[in-house]
Amino acid sequence: MNPSPNIIFVGPTGAGKTSMGRRVARQLGLRFIDADQEIERRTGATIATIFECEGEAGFRCREAQTIAALCDDRGLLIATGAGAVLDPDSRRRIAERGFVVHLKVDVDEQLRRLRRDTSRPLLRTPDREQRLRAMASERDPLYAHCADLVFEGGSRSYTRQLFQLCAAIEQHWQRPETT
């Protein structure tokens, strides 16, 4: 049991951190925040625009600041961006202030889910599969290191996944006493 003030979803692009997170938060009575949407709200710019103007390094700096601020709150379900775990300070904050759920999907499933998605700057490449495999190689060990719970996503029904994920969280996460 991990008595953490928040639940934090980590995992690769297309794992369902936002779509599942929104629904799990509703089921558990938590406030849902998508970290990428929060960055856009705070900056008034899209993620793609931030990448275009500041590069990945500028985006990662903004992401780390946003993760730090969100982790200081409580009663949240936070859907991180797929690369949030790249920053050591963000990994530490995520692990300290959250019950961390690694939504895990393989590259083939990512390709299926993202086949029509053109909005993600790091996937604007001629060989998406190669890029996703390279990102998985770097990031999967970081997700695993942070995780209190690993949840295998896949092709089973969305409703069934939602039910199973909520049950697993309720079994392993202890809500801390409010102060």
C-alpha positions, 0 to 999 in steps of 0.5 A: 500500500502506498499512501500517496496524496495523488495518483500519477499515470506514466507510460508511453505515448498512446497508452491512454493516460489521458483517456483512462485517467479522466475516467478513473479520476471520476470513478475515484472522486479525484480531480483530473489534470493532464500535464500537457494540457496544463502546460498549454494552459499556463503558456498559452501555446500548444505543445507543438508551438513550444517544441517549434520555438524552444525545442525539446529542451525548452519543453522539458524545462516547462514540463518539469516545472509543471510536474513539480507544481502539480505534485505539490497538490493533493487529490489529483489524478495526473496524466503525465506526458510520456517523456516526463520521466526523463527528468530525474527531479520529476521522477523523484517528485512523481515517486514521492507524491503519487501512487504511480500507475504505469500504463503499459502498451507495446509498440505495435499497439501504440502504432495502432492507436496513433495511426491517424495522430499528427499532433505529436512533435516527436512522432513527426518522422518518416519512421514512427515505428523506429522512433517509438522503439527508441523511445521505449528502449530509453523510457520503459526502464524509467516507467518501471522504476517509478511504478507502484502498479503496472497495468497492461493495456491492449486490445481488450474492451475499454470498459473492461480495462477501466473496471480492471484498472480501478479495481487494481488501484483501489486494491493497492492505493491507500488514500492518505488522511486529509489534513 
